[in-house]
């Protein structure tokens, strides 16, 4: 029961491609753009940033728990 969300909007030139999409439920698909949340892709891993009224530092946080993607990220950092 998910919908595909363009990380970079189609209207802004974002491609319709798996590298530019994340799966969101119906509610969050409509919620994300209207309430100050941001999503970006960082080396194929989606990251989310909460609005300042939730996180004053507005840190980007990875949203995957995929062991493969997390292991690849650790390897790249060493």
C-alpha positions as CSV (number, residue, x, y, z in Angstrom):
1,X,0.0,0.0,0.0
2,X,2.7,2.4,-0.9
3,X,3.0,5.2,-3.5
4,X,6.2,6.3,-5.2
5,X,7.4,9.8,-4.4
6,X,9.8,11.7,-6.6
7,X,12.7,12.9,-4.5
8,X,13.4,15.7,-7.0
9,X,9.9,16.6,-8.3
10,X,9.0,15.8,-11.9
11,X,8.1,19.5,-12.4
12,X,11.6,20.4,-11.3
13,X,13.2,18.1,-13.9
14,X,13.5,15.0,-11.6
15,X,13.5,11.8,-13.6
16,X,11.0,9.0,-13.2
17,X,13.6,6.5,-12.2
18,X,14.2,4.2,-9.2
19,X,17.2,6.4,-8.3
20,X,14.9,9.3,-7.8
21,X,12.0,7.6,-5.9
22,X,11.1,6.5,-2.4
23,X,8.1,4.5,-1.3
24,X,5.7,6.3,1.1
25,X,2.3,5.4,2.4
26,X,-0.6,7.5,1.1
27,X,-0.7,9.8,4.2
28,X,3.1,10.5,4.2
29,X,3.2,11.0,0.5
30,X,0.9,14.0,0.9
31,X,2.3,15.1,4.3
32,X,6.0,15.3,3.3
33,X,5.8,18.3,0.9
34,X,3.3,20.3,2.9
35,X,4.8,20.3,6.4
36,X,8.5,21.2,6.0
37,X,10.0,17.8,5.6
38,X,12.7,17.2,3.0
39,X,13.9,14.0,1.3
40,X,17.1,13.6,-0.7
41,X,19.2,10.8,-2.1
42,X,22.7,10.4,-0.9
43,X,24.6,7.7,-2.9
44,X,21.4,5.8,-3.4
45,X,20.3,6.0,0.2
46,X,17.3,8.2,1.0
47,X,17.8,10.7,3.7
48,X,15.1,12.8,5.5
49,X,15.3,16.1,7.2
50,X,12.7,17.2,9.7
51,X,11.4,20.8,9.9
52,X,13.1,23.1,12.4
53,X,10.2,23.0,14.8
54,X,10.9,19.2,15.3
55,X,14.7,19.2,14.9
56,X,16.4,22.6,15.5
57,X,19.7,21.3,13.9
58,X,17.8,20.1,10.8
59,X,20.1,17.1,10.4
60,X,19.8,14.8,7.4
61,X,19.2,11.2,8.6
62,X,19.4,8.0,6.5
63,X,16.0,6.2,6.5
64,X,17.2,2.7,5.5
65,X,18.0,-0.2,7.7
66,X,19.1,-2.3,4.8
67,X,22.2,-4.2,6.0
68,X,23.7,-4.1,2.5
69,X,23.4,-0.3,2.1
70,X,24.6,0.4,5.6
71,X,27.6,-1.9,5.2
72,X,28.5,-0.2,1.9
73,X,28.3,3.2,3.7
74,X,30.7,2.0,6.4
75,X,33.1,0.6,3.9
76,X,33.1,3.9,1.9
77,X,33.9,5.9,5.1
78,X,37.0,3.9,5.9
